[in-house]
Amino acid sequence: MITIASESIELKTQVLGMRIFREDESQSSRYLSKHFWIKKILGISFRYPNLKVEMFRFVDVLPSLRSSREITEHFILYLLNKDTEIPNWIRPFLRFLLGIFPISFLFGVGIRAVVLRTSGNFIAGKDFKEAAKRLKKLRKKDSVFTLDILGESALSEKEANVYQKQYLRTIENLDSFAGSETTNYGACPFVNVSVKCSSLYSQISSLAKEESAAVLKEKLRPILRLAKSRNYFLNLDAEQYDYKEILISLALEIFSEPEFSDYPHFGIVIQTYLKDSRKELIQILEYSKTRKIPITVRLVKGAYWEYEVIRAKEKGWEIPVFENKAETDLNYEECAKILLDSYPRILSAFASHNIRSLSAILTYAESKGISKRDFEIQMLYGMGDSYKVVLKKMGYRIREYTPLGDILPGMAYLVRRLLENTSNQGFLQNFLSGRMDYSHLLKNPKESISNAELL
Ligand SMILES: Cc1cc2nc3c(=O)[nH]c(=O)nc-3n(C[C@H](O)[C@H](O)[C@H](O)COP(=O)(O)OP(=O)(O)OC[C@H]3O[C@@H](n4cnc5c(N)ncnc54)[C@H](O)[C@@H]3O)c2cc1C
């Protein structure tokens, strides 16, 4: 009986996935649409790995280059070196051309403008004021946002205090977006802010868990208080494995404090690449039973895969993440089911661009009779835009993870994350480079695991 039910869900998953891909095709093939060109450019860069790496490196150093001449020189150095896939016969010609003034000058100016314009597709603005127009546009397109303040972990307490002020200032400025949408479980605020705890305390360390949690609570309380006073949603993002225990226990403790325990708009993140992620999910499930009101869980696969593998190997520790992508994908689907089974005590946000993962979740939610507006699909600002259009048309709620920060340094930060973590490119890379057909992209991760076991 159970087998028949799961077979029928798998069949429906395949049908839904195909439908999303087909509708996405008609969206993104509209020749002049932004989606079409972004996909084409990303597709080409993913097809030539060395060129892509050098392009990202170039973008990484761009903010530190002062003159147009320097920009052209670095372009030549990075992109016209012998390792990139640019044909040998073009390289000397381009070097010669770009050495001539004023071509070298104009080229530098042009490249800076192109990178700035492209970066604007992924970063909403330098600060709230600059981003406001874009956020209003998202609202008009029936999307909502979660704001993320771009930046590295804080290296000093001075820097950490600047980040804390930035969060407070950003929340204070969000008045014009106040409001909520109605769902079956009640009102869900439009405004949502994602906080990275490592930016709030420079000494956060797994060797001093209690102290780290205590300091972070001090830093977080004013932010939570402000969010609560405005009826905004506040999410604590997941970071490296080292901080996981600190962040989960900190979240569950601070959300239980008397002034916050009756507030319904707090969220935490579970990373399904972690082998012990289900243990955390069960912990949150138990915790949710003690609350009168729901808590939200954003389900992600995890953004630090390569870092975790390299670090564990270096230290001789057990690797905390799955080493086979299909296992992460399968765990994502299984954890999503646990979350949906816990509705409405736990509200869910599924953050993924992977259409197989999303189709499996959407099909399961439908089989449970959970309304399309009673959970969120979250995607990154500027990524997978044509999917967002398709899913919105189908009636789903989409929230975009929207970075705020200086455009050029912000873009450099984003590409550094991509360079460090090429595993993040998995699904998009396969799709953009056109290397796989839809049925392959929709393959049940269970099948990939059994095939790997047979080998
Ligand atoms: C709205 C939003 C919010 C996010 N918030 C967070 C957050 O708070 N914390 C966080 O850590 N990440 C966060 N992420 C990033 C997320 O964890 C993923 O890195 C990213 O979304 C890619 O996953 P995918 O399902 O879109 O793509 P896919 O290509 O299907 O999956 C890629 C992911 O698979 C995993 N993976 C890759 N290779 C392997 C392998 N060999 N073995 C096992 N697993 C592997 C990695 O987790 C990788 O990121 C967020 C993403 C979004 C869209």
The ligand as an SDF file (V2000), in Angstrom:
LIG
                    3D

 53 58  0  0  0  0  0  0  0  0999 V2000
   16.8650   31.5440   -0.2080 C   0  0  0  0  0  0  0  0  0  0  0  0
   18.1050   30.7930    0.1550 C   0  0  0  0  0  0  0  0  0  0  0  0
   18.5870   30.8720    1.4520 C   0  0  0  0  0  0  0  0  0  0  0  0
   19.7360   30.1620    1.8030 C   0  0  0  0  0  0  0  0  0  0  0  0
   20.1960   30.2070    3.1140 N   0  0  0  0  0  0  0  0  0  0  0  0
   21.2490   29.4460    3.4810 C   0  0  0  0  0  0  0  0  0  0  0  0
   21.6960   29.3990    4.8310 C   0  0  0  0  0  0  0  0  0  0  0  0
   21.1690   30.0550    5.7350 O   0  0  0  0  0  0  0  0  0  0  0  0
   22.7720   28.6070    5.1250 N   0  0  0  0  0  0  0  0  0  0  0  0
   23.3980   27.8240    4.1810 C   0  0  0  0  0  0  0  0  0  0  0  0
   24.3350   27.0990    4.5070 O   0  0  0  0  0  0  0  0  0  0  0  0
   22.9940   27.8810    2.8800 N   0  0  0  0  0  0  0  0  0  0  0  0
   21.9540   28.6590    2.5110 C   0  0  0  0  0  0  0  0  0  0  0  0
   21.5540   28.6700    1.2040 N   0  0  0  0  0  0  0  0  0  0  0  0
   22.3580   27.9770    0.1600 C   0  0  0  0  0  0  0  0  0  0  0  0
   21.9030   26.5270    0.0070 C   0  0  0  0  0  0  0  0  0  0  0  0
   22.3420   25.8120    1.1350 O   0  0  0  0  0  0  0  0  0  0  0  0
   22.5020   25.8340   -1.2410 C   0  0  0  0  0  0  0  0  0  0  0  0
   23.8940   25.9620   -1.2160 O   0  0  0  0  0  0  0  0  0  0  0  0
   22.0630   26.3350   -2.5550 C   0  0  0  0  0  0  0  0  0  0  0  0
   20.7290   26.7240   -2.5360 O   0  0  0  0  0  0  0  0  0  0  0  0
   22.2460   25.2610   -3.6300 C   0  0  0  0  0  0  0  0  0  0  0  0
   21.3130   24.2170   -3.4530 O   0  0  0  0  0  0  0  0  0  0  0  0
   20.2070   23.8780   -4.5630 P   0  0  0  0  0  0  0  0  0  0  0  0
   19.2070   22.9160   -4.0470 O   0  0  0  0  0  0  0  0  0  0  0  0
   19.6900   25.1750   -5.0630 O   0  0  0  0  0  0  0  0  0  0  0  0
   21.0810   23.2650   -5.7530 O   0  0  0  0  0  0  0  0  0  0  0  0
   21.6930   21.8150   -5.9650 P   0  0  0  0  0  0  0  0  0  0  0  0
   22.6480   21.9630   -7.0780 O   0  0  0  0  0  0  0  0  0  0  0  0
   20.6320   20.7870   -6.0830 O   0  0  0  0  0  0  0  0  0  0  0  0
   22.4950   21.4620   -4.6580 O   0  0  0  0  0  0  0  0  0  0  0  0
   23.7930   21.9270   -4.4500 C   0  0  0  0  0  0  0  0  0  0  0  0
   24.0990   21.5820   -3.0180 C   0  0  0  0  0  0  0  0  0  0  0  0
   24.2740   20.1530   -2.8670 O   0  0  0  0  0  0  0  0  0  0  0  0
   25.2360   19.9040   -1.8540 C   0  0  0  0  0  0  0  0  0  0  0  0
   26.3350   19.1130   -2.4650 N   0  0  0  0  0  0  0  0  0  0  0  0
   27.0720   19.4570   -3.5680 C   0  0  0  0  0  0  0  0  0  0  0  0
   27.9790   18.5040   -3.8510 N   0  0  0  0  0  0  0  0  0  0  0  0
   27.8130   17.5270   -2.9260 C   0  0  0  0  0  0  0  0  0  0  0  0
   28.4340   16.2540   -2.6900 C   0  0  0  0  0  0  0  0  0  0  0  0
   29.4190   15.8040   -3.4670 N   0  0  0  0  0  0  0  0  0  0  0  0
   27.9950   15.5260   -1.6630 N   0  0  0  0  0  0  0  0  0  0  0  0
   26.9860   15.9420   -0.8520 C   0  0  0  0  0  0  0  0  0  0  0  0
   26.3610   17.1290   -1.0130 N   0  0  0  0  0  0  0  0  0  0  0  0
   26.7650   17.9080   -2.0380 C   0  0  0  0  0  0  0  0  0  0  0  0
   25.7280   21.2570   -1.3570 C   0  0  0  0  0  0  0  0  0  0  0  0
   24.9830   21.5710   -0.2150 O   0  0  0  0  0  0  0  0  0  0  0  0
   25.3970   22.1930   -2.4990 C   0  0  0  0  0  0  0  0  0  0  0  0
   25.2030   23.5140   -2.0750 O   0  0  0  0  0  0  0  0  0  0  0  0
   20.4120   29.3680    0.8380 C   0  0  0  0  0  0  0  0  0  0  0  0
   19.9120   29.2940   -0.4580 C   0  0  0  0  0  0  0  0  0  0  0  0
   18.7670   29.9840   -0.8150 C   0  0  0  0  0  0  0  0  0  0  0  0
   18.2490   29.8440   -2.2040 C   0  0  0  0  0  0  0  0  0  0  0  0
  1  2  1  0
  2  3  1  0
  2 52  2  0
  3  4  2  0
  4  5  1  0
  4 50  1  0
  5  6  2  0
  6  7  1  0
  6 13  1  0
  7  8  2  0
  7  9  1  0
  9 10  1  0
 10 11  2  0
 10 12  1  0
 12 13  2  0
 13 14  1  0
 14 15  1  0
 14 50  1  0
 15 16  1  0
 16 17  1  0
 16 18  1  0
 18 19  1  0
 18 20  1  0
 20 21  1  0
 20 22  1  0
 22 23  1  0
 23 24  1  0
 24 25  2  0
 24 26  1  0
 24 27  1  0
 27 28  1  0
 28 29  2  0
 28 30  1  0
 28 31  1  0
 31 32  1  0
 32 33  1  0
 33 34  1  0
 33 48  1  0
 34 35  1  0
 35 36  1  0
 35 46  1  0
 36 37  1  0
 36 45  1  0
 37 38  2  0
 38 39  1  0
 39 40  1  0
 39 45  2  0
 40 41  1  0
 40 42  2  0
 42 43  1  0
 43 44  2  0
 44 45  1  0
 46 47  1  0
 46 48  1  0
 48 49  1  0
 50 51  2  0
 51 52  1  0
 52 53  1  0
M  END
$$$$
